[in-house]
């Protein structure tokens, strides 16, 4: 049994090809864990229930996996979340409602994925978001309103292919 005074849990799964909520769920229920960082090199899928016990977490990193999509309910219970890093995965799409209800989010990193497009509503309701990293993805275009609801946004990284296409669209508008 994990000591319930633990505040940070770091997990590196080098050989596992799946994450079972039973692997760590019982230890986290009722605990004071506020930071979970998971590096899951061979994991290809995550069920909506996998992280359902992480209700009080304010920092959640799930990185370096082979996961290509996340169900809309995967993060919905993490209402205290302030920092979300889903970097270095193989995410090719972002469910339009994946981030709904996560109004405390201040930082999101979706860098180094395979995102090809973003719903113009993907960030709706994230009024506290100050930092958004979308660098090194395959996004070819963004709606003009994609970031309009992010009134506190201070940092936006769009390096890579996406930046070129936004620049080209901006130039076409000016000529």
C-alpha positions as CSV (number, residue, x, y, z in Angstrom):
1,X,0.0,0.0,0.0
2,X,1.3,3.4,-1.0
3,X,1.8,6.0,1.8
4,X,-1.2,8.3,1.5
5,X,1.0,11.3,2.3
6,X,2.7,11.0,-1.1
7,X,2.2,14.0,-3.2
8,X,4.0,13.1,-6.4
9,X,3.9,9.8,-8.4
10,X,6.3,9.3,-11.2
11,X,5.9,6.1,-13.3
12,X,8.0,5.0,-16.1
13,X,6.7,2.0,-18.0
14,X,9.4,0.8,-20.4
15,X,8.0,-2.6,-21.4
16,X,4.3,-2.5,-20.5
17,X,2.0,-2.2,-23.5
18,X,-1.1,-1.2,-21.5
19,X,-2.0,0.7,-18.3
20,X,-4.5,-1.0,-16.0
21,X,-6.2,1.3,-13.6
22,X,-6.0,-1.4,-11.0
23,X,-2.2,-1.1,-11.1
24,X,-2.2,2.1,-9.1
25,X,-5.8,3.1,-8.5
26,X,-6.3,1.7,-5.0
27,X,-3.2,3.5,-3.7
28,X,-4.3,6.9,-5.1
29,X,-7.9,6.9,-3.9
30,X,-8.2,9.1,-0.8
31,X,-4.5,10.1,-1.0
32,X,-3.0,13.5,-1.3
33,X,-1.4,12.9,-4.6
34,X,-1.4,16.1,-6.6
35,X,1.1,15.4,-9.3
36,X,1.2,12.3,-11.6
37,X,3.9,11.9,-14.3
38,X,3.7,8.9,-16.5
39,X,6.1,7.9,-19.3
40,X,4.7,4.9,-21.1
41,X,6.9,4.0,-24.0
42,X,5.0,1.1,-25.5
43,X,1.4,1.9,-24.4
44,X,-0.9,2.1,-27.4
45,X,-4.3,2.7,-25.8
46,X,-5.8,4.1,-22.7
47,X,-9.4,3.5,-21.6
48,X,-11.6,6.3,-20.3
49,X,-11.5,4.7,-16.8
50,X,-7.7,4.4,-16.6
51,X,-7.1,7.6,-14.7
52,X,-10.6,7.9,-13.1
53,X,-9.2,7.9,-9.5
54,X,-7.0,11.0,-10.1
55,X,-9.6,13.5,-9.0
56,X,-7.4,15.9,-7.0
57,X,-4.5,15.9,-9.3
58,X,-3.3,19.4,-10.4
59,X,-0.4,18.2,-12.5
60,X,-0.8,15.4,-15.0
61,X,1.8,14.3,-17.5
62,X,1.3,11.4,-19.8
63,X,4.2,11.4,-22.2
64,X,6.2,9.3,-24.7
65,X,3.5,6.7,-25.5
66,X,2.2,5.3,-28.7
67,X,-1.4,6.4,-27.9
68,X,-3.0,8.0,-30.9
69,X,-6.3,9.1,-29.3
70,X,-7.9,9.8,-26.0
71,X,-11.6,9.3,-25.2
72,X,-13.4,12.5,-24.3
73,X,-14.0,11.1,-20.7
74,X,-10.4,10.3,-20.0
75,X,-9.7,13.6,-18.2
76,X,-13.2,14.8,-17.3
77,X,-12.9,14.0,-13.6
78,X,-9.6,15.9,-13.2
79,X,-11.4,19.2,-12.4
80,X,-8.5,20.5,-10.2
81,X,-6.0,20.1,-13.1
82,X,-3.7,23.1,-13.7
83,X,-0.9,21.6,-15.8
84,X,-1.5,19.0,-18.5
85,X,1.3,17.6,-20.6
86,X,0.4,15.1,-23.3
87,X,3.6,15.6,-25.2
88,X,5.6,13.1,-27.3
89,X,2.7,10.8,-27.9
90,X,1.3,9.8,-31.2
91,X,-2.0,11.7,-30.8
92,X,-3.5,12.3,-34.3
93,X,-6.7,13.8,-33.1
94,X,-8.0,15.7,-30.1
95,X,-11.6,15.0,-29.1
96,X,-13.4,18.3,-29.2
97,X,-14.7,17.8,-25.7
98,X,-11.6,16.3,-24.1
99,X,-10.8,19.4,-22.2
100,X,-14.4,20.4,-21.3
101,X,-14.8,21.2,-17.6
102,X,-11.1,21.6,-16.9
103,X,-11.5,25.3,-16.2
104,X,-8.5,25.5,-13.8
105,X,-6.0,24.6,-16.6
106,X,-3.2,27.1,-16.9
107,X,-0.8,25.1,-19.0
108,X,-1.3,22.6,-21.8
109,X,1.4,21.0,-23.9
110,X,0.5,18.9,-26.9
111,X,3.9,19.2,-28.4
112,X,5.5,16.5,-30.5
113,X,2.4,14.6,-31.5
114,X,0.8,13.9,-34.8
115,X,-2.2,16.3,-34.5
116,X,-3.5,17.0,-38.0
117,X,-6.3,19.3,-37.0
118,X,-7.9,21.0,-34.0
119,X,-11.6,21.7,-33.5
120,X,-12.2,25.4,-33.2
121,X,-13.9,24.5,-29.9
122,X,-11.1,22.4,-28.4
123,X,-10.1,25.1,-25.9
124,X,-13.6,26.5,-25.1
125,X,-14.1,27.2,-21.4
126,X,-10.4,27.3,-20.6
127,X,-10.5,30.8,-19.3
128,X,-7.4,30.4,-17.0
129,X,-5.1,29.0,-19.7
130,X,-1.9,31.0,-19.9
131,X,0.4,28.6,-21.8
132,X,-0.3,26.4,-24.9
133,X,2.3,24.4,-26.7
134,X,1.3,22.9,-30.0
135,X,4.7,22.8,-31.6
136,X,6.0,19.9,-33.8
137,X,2.6,18.6,-34.9
138,X,1.1,18.1,-38.4
139,X,-1.6,20.8,-38.1
140,X,-2.0,22.4,-41.5
141,X,-4.4,25.1,-40.6
142,X,-6.4,26.7,-37.7
143,X,-9.7,28.5,-37.6
144,X,-9.4,32.2,-36.9
145,X,-11.4,31.6,-33.7
146,X,-9.4,28.7,-32.4
147,X,-7.8,30.8,-29.6
148,X,-10.4,33.6,-29.2
149,X,-11.7,32.2,-25.9
150,X,-8.2,32.1,-24.3
151,X,-8.3,35.6,-22.9
152,X,-5.4,35.0,-20.4
153,X,-3.1,33.3,-22.9
154,X,0.5,34.6,-22.6
155,X,2.5,31.9,-24.4
156,X,1.6,30.1,-27.6
157,X,4.1,27.9,-29.4
158,X,3.2,26.9,-33.0
159,X,6.7,26.0,-34.2
160,X,7.0,23.6,-37.1
161,X,4.8,23.1,-40.1
162,X,1.9,24.8,-38.6
163,X,3.7,28.2,-38.3
164,X,4.5,28.2,-42.0
165,X,0.9,27.7,-43.0
166,X,-0.4,30.4,-40.6
167,X,2.2,32.8,-42.0
168,X,1.1,32.0,-45.6
169,X,-2.6,32.5,-44.7
170,X,-1.8,35.8,-43.0
171,X,0.2,37.0,-46.0
172,X,-2.7,36.1,-48.4
173,X,-5.0,38.2,-46.2
174,X,-2.7,41.2,-46.4
175,X,-2.3,41.2,-50.2
